[in-house]
Amino acid sequence: MKTTIIPAQITTVEDKIAGKLSLTQIMILMIPVFWSGLVYILFLPRMEFTSYKVIISIPVLITAFVLSLRIDDKLVINWLMLLLRYNTRPKYYVFNKNDAFLRTLDIPVLPKKMTKFVKAEVKTESKARSGVKEWIVFEKGKENIRFKTNGKGGINVIFNQIEK
């Protein structure tokens, strides 16, 4: 009685269409047929058999035949694609924790026209100051105090003296 082995995973089995040829092999072997037809139709003298048309078609035929061969139950074209993917992938993987991928970035928007900064005149006094109280001198009603919070929970106090 004839017995057949049923594979455990059916998705890895290729369907055989003609004899031992799979669909991929048949498609690869059809490439030289279409190429030879194009050469026969497009090259001068059109629709006539010449020796140089055969010479143009033979490398495509040999290449397609080699690519459709099987080595260790895989097609040569599959081996070449595997080697190509291996050789084109990056060889070094560098971890960068400062990568901007999937992070929200606070990018300041700069104005189109930048204003010119004018250097302010600084008056120097010859008197030596003894403490902070002498540095901060406000007249009644002429001071302006503002409070600004920064993003980390801190607070900045801004003192401005208004001159009338």
C-alpha positions in Angstrom: 0.0 0.0 0.0 1.3 3.5 -0.9 1.7 5.9 2.0 2.3 9.6 1.8 3.8 11.9 4.4 1.6 14.9 5.3 3.6 17.9 6.5 2.8 19.4 9.8 2.7 22.9 8.4 1.0 23.1 5.0 2.1 26.7 4.3 5.7 25.7 3.7 4.9 23.2 0.9 5.1 24.6 -2.6 2.5 23.5 -5.2 4.0 21.6 -8.1 2.3 22.7 -11.4 4.1 20.8 -14.2 6.1 17.8 -13.1 8.5 19.1 -10.4 8.3 22.7 -11.4 6.6 25.2 -9.1 4.8 28.4 -10.1 7.9 30.5 -9.4 10.1 28.4 -11.6 7.7 28.5 -14.5 7.4 32.3 -14.2 11.2 32.7 -14.2 11.5 30.4 -17.2 8.8 32.5 -19.1 11.0 35.6 -18.9 13.4 34.5 -21.7 10.4 33.6 -23.9 9.0 37.2 -23.6 12.4 38.7 -23.9 13.2 36.8 -27.1 9.8 37.8 -28.5 10.5 41.5 -27.9 14.0 41.2 -29.4 12.5 39.4 -32.5 9.8 42.1 -32.9 11.7 45.4 -32.1 15.2 44.9 -33.4 16.0 45.4 -37.1 15.3 43.7 -39.5 11.9 43.3 -37.8 10.2 39.9 -37.7 13.2 38.1 -39.3 15.5 35.6 -37.8 19.1 36.9 -37.5 22.1 35.5 -35.5 22.6 38.7 -33.4 19.1 38.4 -32.0 19.9 34.9 -30.8 23.1 36.2 -29.2 21.1 38.8 -27.3 18.6 36.3 -26.1 21.0 33.6 -24.9 22.3 35.4 -21.7 18.8 36.0 -20.6 18.0 32.3 -21.1 21.0 31.1 -19.2 20.4 33.5 -16.3 16.7 32.5 -16.0 17.7 28.8 -16.1 20.3 29.2 -13.3 17.9 31.3 -11.2 15.2 28.5 -11.4 17.5 25.7 -10.2 16.9 24.2 -6.8 19.6 23.9 -4.1 18.7 22.3 -0.8 15.0 22.5 -1.8 15.2 26.3 -2.3 15.4 28.2 -5.6 18.7 30.0 -6.4 16.8 33.3 -6.7 15.6 32.9 -3.1 19.2 32.3 -2.0 20.3 35.4 -3.8 17.5 37.5 -2.3 18.5 36.2 1.1 22.2 37.2 0.6 21.2 40.6 -0.8 19.0 41.3 2.3 21.8 40.2 4.6 24.4 42.3 2.9 22.3 45.5 2.7 21.1 45.5 6.3 22.9 47.7 8.9 25.8 46.1 10.6 25.9 48.2 13.7 23.0 49.0 15.9 23.5 52.1 18.1 21.1 52.7 21.0 20.4 56.4 21.5 18.2 57.3 24.4 18.0 60.9 23.1 16.2 59.8 20.0 13.3 62.1 19.0 11.1 59.2 17.7 7.6 59.2 19.4 8.5 62.1 21.7 6.9 65.5 22.0 9.4 68.2 21.4 9.0 71.8 22.5 10.6 73.7 19.6 10.5 77.5 20.1 9.1 79.5 17.2 11.4 82.3 16.3 10.0 85.6 14.8 10.8 86.2 11.2 12.4 89.6 11.8 14.9 89.8 14.6 15.0 93.2 16.4 18.3 94.9 17.1 19.4 95.0 20.7 20.6 98.3 22.0 23.2 98.4 24.7 21.8 100.1 27.8 23.9 102.7 29.6 25.0 101.5 33.0 25.5 104.0 35.8 28.1 103.0 38.3 28.2 104.4 41.8 31.3 104.6 43.8 29.6 103.9 47.1 30.0 100.4 48.4 26.7 98.8 49.3 26.5 96.8 52.5 23.5 94.5 51.8 20.5 93.5 49.7 18.3 96.2 51.2 20.3 98.9 49.7 20.2 97.3 46.3 16.4 97.1 46.2 15.0 100.5 46.8 11.4 101.2 45.7 9.4 104.4 46.0 5.8 103.9 47.1 3.5 103.3 44.1 6.2 103.1 41.5 7.1 99.4 41.7 5.9 96.6 39.6 6.2 93.0 40.8 5.4 90.0 38.6 5.5 86.3 39.3 6.3 83.7 36.6 6.3 80.0 37.0 8.7 77.8 35.1 7.8 74.3 33.8 9.5 72.5 36.7 7.4 73.9 39.6 9.6 76.8 40.4 8.7 80.4 40.6 10.5 83.5 39.4 9.9 87.0 40.9 10.5 90.0 38.6 10.8 93.4 40.1 10.5 96.4 37.8 10.6 100.1 38.9 8.3 102.2 36.8 9.5 105.7 36.1 6.9 108.4 35.4 
